[in-house]
């Protein structure tokens, strides 16, 4: 068994954190489920952009559900231990959903690039075969590389102590407990980060540079507003997700301070999934109209 140290032992602080994280987790489940239902029910949202957004909602629900329920139980004092199999499952699923979201956000940026830079050929380029292929590749790559990293980490010998200085079985925190050299694992983590963080981020930046060049040629204010409101939501999500992940796994020494590591993990495990539906809903006219139609029903 491993023992998850979690947060402070102060009972007042633990109760406050339990209430805060319960609210955020509820917002994650309800917000992303609502986005999923709206996209499925409203035929006007049956387009490539909302198809990717639907999968992003599924990833966010699974991502948060992998870590947060056990963390809430920990905060209530219902036991801080987790079995080796349970810890391995957390690591495995956490990596799968995180890597899948990296590729999915890059696919969404390509969709925005085609929609703005090649609007007349949008449905020709972004056909359903391409959308299904990009989504399948996102899930397949996330599963393959997540399984590879998790299996290599769990093959290591753990001789004790068994205290994981985190609120869930995060891979860097677990690697610190291995009683052998973990250089190969850390090199692999860095290599995967280059492939799943830096490379997609470069593609996203290139897409938005082309979008910016196209936007500068738009004469009407309404065209500016529509383009920026559509892309702004995606840019906010990209900035929050990639920024935290890169600082966590690629900046030297950033993962050594346990307090900072926990805060960064909270951003992309709890806060980001709860903000994503809010960002896309409030900044998207079509989603708001679909929500009003659902309320009318």
Secondary structure as the mmCIF struct_conf table of DSSP 4:
data_model
#
loop_
_struct_conf.conf_type_id
_struct_conf.id
_struct_conf.beg_label_comp_id
_struct_conf.beg_label_asym_id
_struct_conf.beg_label_seq_id
_struct_conf.end_label_comp_id
_struct_conf.end_label_asym_id
_struct_conf.end_label_seq_id
STRN STRN1 UNK A 2 UNK A 4
BEND BEND1 UNK A 7 UNK A 7
BEND BEND2 UNK A 9 UNK A 9
HELX_RH_AL_P HELX_RH_AL_P1 UNK A 11 UNK A 41
HELX_RH_3T_P HELX_RH_3T_P1 UNK A 43 UNK A 45
BEND BEND3 UNK A 47 UNK A 47
HELX_RH_AL_P HELX_RH_AL_P2 UNK A 48 UNK A 75
TURN_TY1_P TURN_TY1_P1 UNK A 76 UNK A 77
BEND BEND4 UNK A 78 UNK A 78
STRN STRN2 UNK A 81 UNK A 82
HELX_RH_AL_P HELX_RH_AL_P3 UNK A 84 UNK A 117
BEND BEND5 UNK A 118 UNK A 118
HELX_RH_3T_P HELX_RH_3T_P2 UNK A 119 UNK A 121
HELX_RH_AL_P HELX_RH_AL_P4 UNK A 122 UNK A 125
BEND BEND6 UNK A 126 UNK A 126
HELX_RH_AL_P HELX_RH_AL_P5 UNK A 128 UNK A 154
TURN_TY1_P TURN_TY1_P2 UNK A 155 UNK A 155
BEND BEND7 UNK A 156 UNK A 156
BEND BEND8 UNK A 160 UNK A 160
STRN STRN3 UNK A 163 UNK A 164
BEND BEND9 UNK A 165 UNK A 168
HELX_RH_AL_P HELX_RH_AL_P6 UNK A 171 UNK A 175
TURN_TY1_P TURN_TY1_P3 UNK A 176 UNK A 177
BEND BEND10 UNK A 179 UNK A 180
HELX_RH_AL_P HELX_RH_AL_P7 UNK A 183 UNK A 193
HELX_RH_PI_P HELX_RH_PI_P1 UNK A 194 UNK A 198
HELX_RH_AL_P HELX_RH_AL_P8 UNK A 199 UNK A 215
TURN_TY1_P TURN_TY1_P4 UNK A 216 UNK A 217
HELX_RH_AL_P HELX_RH_AL_P9 UNK A 221 UNK A 249
TURN_TY1_P TURN_TY1_P5 UNK A 250 UNK A 250
BEND BEND11 UNK A 251 UNK A 251
TURN_TY1_P TURN_TY1_P6 UNK A 252 UNK A 256
BEND BEND12 UNK A 257 UNK A 257
HELX_RH_AL_P HELX_RH_AL_P10 UNK A 258 UNK A 266
HELX_RH_PI_P HELX_RH_PI_P2 UNK A 267 UNK A 271
HELX_RH_AL_P HELX_RH_AL_P11 UNK A 272 UNK A 282
TURN_TY1_P TURN_TY1_P7 UNK A 283 UNK A 283
HELX_RH_AL_P HELX_RH_AL_P12 UNK A 285 UNK A 296
#
